[in-house]
Structures are given as C-alpha cells and as structure tokens.
Amino acid sequence: MTIFNGYEQSDREQKLNILNLPSLEAEAKKIIPTGGFGYISGGSEDEWTLHENTSAFNHIQIIPRALTNVDQPSTNTKVFGLNLKTPIMMAPAAAQGLAHSRGEKATAEGLAEVGGLMAQSTYSSTSIADTAAAGNGAPQFFQLYMSKDWEFNYSLLDEAVKAGAKGIILTVDATVDGYRESDIINNFQFPIPMANLAKFSEGDGKGKGIMEIYAAAAQKISPDDVRRIVKYTKLPVIVKGIESAEDALLAIGAGAEGIYVSNHGGRQLNGGPASIDVLHDVAKAVNHQVPVIFDSGVRRGSHVFKALASGADLVALARPIIYGLALGGAKGVSSVINHLNDELKIDMQLAGTKTIEDVKKAKILRK
C-alpha cells in the first residue's frame, strides 16, 4: 500500500483469475478505502437506474445459430480509423488514484496491452501527458468536462492534442452532479489531487475540492459549444451522455463525429431509462452517419454482444476495470478485458458470428 494524505492506495500488480466481472466488486471493496469505494461504486439517489442498467440487458435475447460454418471468432475491429483488438474500451472515469497508486497510468498500460482504447477524464489523478506516455503510443481519447472558463477548456484541449489524443469526448450529461448519497454518508472529499486541475487551483496546489469542481462546471451546453470544440481541436468530437434521438441529431448537426450513448452509469438522473433500452432508437436515428459508443451496466460478454447488435460500434465500461485496477494494477486491467473478450467470443461462436461486423448484424429479440 501507498499512503497519500492518509489515504491507502493499492500497489498491487498481478494477473487476476476472474470468475466473472460482478464478483470483482466485493473483492475490491476489501482494499479500497470506504470513501473512495463509495465514490467509485455509487449511483444517484436510491440507485434504481444504476441497477436497471445491468438488469435491462435481459430485455434483449441473442438468437443462437448452429449451421453457420463458423469457428475461431475474432474481436478485432476498426472504429474512428483506429485498428483495435477488441470493441471493449475504457469509459472515461475520474480519480482512478482512489483505486491504485499509479491510477490512470496503469489503466492506460493495461488497455494498451490488450489492444483496447483508453479514454481519460478531465478529473484524472494523472496528467494528460503522463497517461498518454503510459500508453506507449496506443490510441487514447481525452474526455472534457466543460468548464465555464474557456481558458481552462482550451488549456486542456491543447494538452490533449499535444499528447496525441485521437478524439475528444465531450460529456454533456453532467451540468449538475447527481445526488449521490454514498458521498454524503462518507463525507467524501477527494484525497488525491486531480493533476489536470492542480495548476488552476489556489492555495496549496493540491487540487480543487468536489464542491469547487462542480461550481466551475458549465451548466449550459449547446450545439454551439460542440462546434467550438470541433473547430478548435480539429479532432473527432464524440458527444457523451446522449439518450435521445433528438440530441443525437443535434450533436451530429453541430459537427460531432461520434455519439456516445450513456446515462453516466446511473450516477446522474435516477429514474431515467437504462442505456441499453434507448440504444436501438438512438442508433437508428444516427443511421451510421457516425460511430456510436455505448456504456452503462456492462458486466458480461453477452452484454457487449447485445450492445453491438443494438447499434453500438464500441462498448465501454468503467467500474469493473477500476476494480481490476485496484486488485491487480495494469495486469488486473488487462485481465478484466481479456475475461470479457473470452465471454464475448463464446457468445459470438454460439450465435454464428465470425467478426464484430457480423455481431452488429446478428438477430436479437427485444422484449
């Protein structure tokens, strides 16, 4: 363990023997301090949407296929011009130093090892440059929580471009923070500095407190903001937090080159639909104009399959990867992705799908 400001961080670095992804949560809870674990695992209010995100995958059923002459399915795919070994990516998630002393650097290493796409958050524990360097040239996206201060926004975007980011994920569903009761119960304050915020902080330079962070966040985001970021960075801008066809079309009209269907893992609007229940309608409206990324509730290879068959091009997750990070560092992150890939390939074989493109065309039932 590393002790930082009295907070215990895991130093583990080991390959994990994983039974299933849901089992990782209880193991991670044993080593992540209570406040940090509550922040990572928690959702808003009574967490109905958080739990519905996973259970709603049961609203979709995969049609088995047998006489298809298929074997050795491949998870390789190409999205945003990037050649990837898996359609599974890291969702941008804040403050991974809460789980491991190397934070996002270890996550980036683990994703690079398995040929997956890393996305780092504005609120990362490590800097944009350090996270990019840890990936050793593997593709990464940078996620922007837009601030009211455009000097701050431009500074982060400049750093992301300089670090070689392949795209910008603009999160639009966090103009206010969801009412997360775990953080209130634990009186949670970030004990680990957020590297991208430190230079804008006053006083001791340890980084902004949670209330200061949310007070600075932009609470009005419009298509004009998407246009502004597209023009400034000249990188693909993916708009994250889309759950309606209307918003997807607004984003595309403003120049977005990707739509990211997500309800923030049940951390924002409690009582909203599970993301998988809106994916099909959003993807239908997008109609292949731009790639679609999906997250929220993914815990099984079959969930990845169902999301791809419902219109997603990439499938992201965060909590299970962060639990793997706590339990095994970069090797733990790789273990999580490898396990999910193994489950996915079983489902691909039994559904008669050789490639990820085949999965996207697979027959499914919606209840």
C-alpha positions, 0 to 999 in steps of 0.5 A, spaced: 500 500 500 501 507 498 499 512 503 497 519 500 494 524 505 492 518 509 489 515 504 491 507 502 492 506 495 493 499 492 500 497 489 498 491 487 500 488 480 498 481 478 494 477 473 487 476 476 483 469 475 476 472 474 470 468 475 466 473 472 466 481 472 460 482 478 464 478 483 470 483 482 466 488 486 466 485 493 473 483 492 475 490 491 471 493 496 476 489 501 482 494 499 479 500 497 478 505 502 470 506 504 470 513 501 473 512 495 469 505 494 463 509 495 465 514 490 467 509 485 461 504 486 455 509 487 449 511 483 444 517 484 439 517 489 436 510 491 440 507 485 434 504 481 437 506 474 444 504 476 441 497 477 436 497 471 442 498 467 445 491 468 438 488 469 435 491 462 440 487 458 435 481 459 430 485 455 434 483 449 435 475 447 441 473 442 438 468 437 443 462 437 445 459 430 448 452 429 449 451 421 453 457 420 460 454 418 463 458 423 469 457 428 475 461 431 471 468 432 475 474 432 474 481 436 478 485 432 475 491 429 476 498 426 472 504 429 474 512 428 480 509 423 483 506 429 485 498 428 483 495 435 483 488 438 477 488 441 470 493 441 471 493 449 474 500 451 475 504 457 469 509 459 472 515 461 472 515 469 475 520 474 480 519 480 482 512 478 488 514 484 482 512 489 483 505 486 491 504 485 497 508 486 499 509 479 491 510 477 490 512 470 497 510 468 496 503 469 489 503 466 492 506 460 498 500 460 493 495 461 488 497 455 494 498 451 496 491 452 490 488 450 489 492 444 483 496 447 482 504 447 483 508 453 479 514 454 481 519 460 477 524 464 478 531 465 478 529 473 484 524 472 489 523 478 494 523 472 496 528 467 494 528 460 501 527 458 503 522 463 497 517 461 498 518 454 506 516 455 503 510 459 500 508 453 506 507 449 503 510 443 496 506 443 490 510 441 487 514 447 481 519 447 481 525 452 474 526 455 472 534 457 468 536 462 466 543 460 468 548 464 465 555 464 472 558 463 474 557 456 481 558 458 481 552 462 477 548 456 482 550 451 488 549 456 486 542 456 484 541 449 491 543 447 494 538 452 490 533 449 492 534 442 499 535 444 499 528 447 496 525 441 489 524 443 485 521 437 478 524 439 475 528 444 469 526 448 465 531 450 460 529 456 454 533 456 450 529 461 453 532 467 451 540 468 449 538 475 452 532 479 447 527 481 445 526 488 449 521 490 448 519 497 454 514 498 458 521 498 454 524 503 454 518 508 462 518 507 463 525 507 467 524 501 472 529 499 477 527 494 484 525 497 488 525 491 489 531 487 486 531 480 493 533 476 489 536 470 486 541 475 492 542 480 495 548 476 488 552 476 487 551 483 489 556 489 492 555 495 496 549 496 496 546 489 493 540 491 487 540 487 480 543 487 475 540 492 468 536 489 464 542 491 469 547 487 469 542 481 462 542 480 461 550 481 466 551 475 462 546 471 458 549 465 451 548 466 449 550 459 451 546 453 449 547 446 450 545 439 454 551 439 459 549 444 460 542 440 462 546 434 467 550 438 470 544 440 470 541 433 473 547 430 478 548 435 481 541 436 480 539 429 479 532 432 473 527 432 468 530 437 464 524 440 458 527 444 457 523 451 451 522 455 446 522 449 439 518 450 435 521 445 434 521 438 433 528 438 440 530 441 443 525 437 441 529 431 443 535 434 450 533 436 451 530 429 448 537 426 453 541 430 459 537 427 460 531 432 463 525 429 461 520 434 455 519 439 456 516 445 450 513 448 450 513 456 446 515 462 453 516 466 452 509 469 446 511 473 450 516 477 446 522 474 438 522 473 435 516 477 429 514 474 431 515 467 431 509 462 437 504 462 442 505 456 441 499 453 433 500 452 434 507 448 440 504 444 436 501 438 432 508 437 438 512 438 442 508 433 437 508 428 436 515 428 444 516 427 443 511 421 451 510 421 452 517 419 457 516 425 460 511 430 456 510 436 459 508 443 455 505 448 456 504 456 452 503 462 451 496 466 456 492 462 458 486 466 458 480 461 460 478 454 453 477 452 452 484 454 457 487 449 454 482 444 447 485 445 450 492 445 453 491 438 447 488 435 443 494 438 447 499 434 453 500 438 460 500 434 464 500 441 462 498 448 465 501 454 465 500 461 468 503 467 467 500 474 469 493 473 476 495 470 477 500 476 476 494 480 481 490 476 485 496 477 485 496 484 486 488 485 491 487 480 494 494 477 495 494 469 495 486 469 488 486 473 486 491 467 488 487 462 485 481 465 478 484 466 478 485 458 481 479 456 475 475 461 470 479 457 473 478 450 473 470 452 465 471 454 464 475 448 467 470 443 463 464 446 457 468 445 459 470 438 461 462 436 454 460 439 450 465 435 454 464 428 458 470 428 465 470 425 467 478 426 464 484 430 461 486 423 457 480 423 455 481 431 452 488 429 448 484 424 446 478 428 438 477 430 436 479 437 429 479 440 427 485 444 422 484 449 
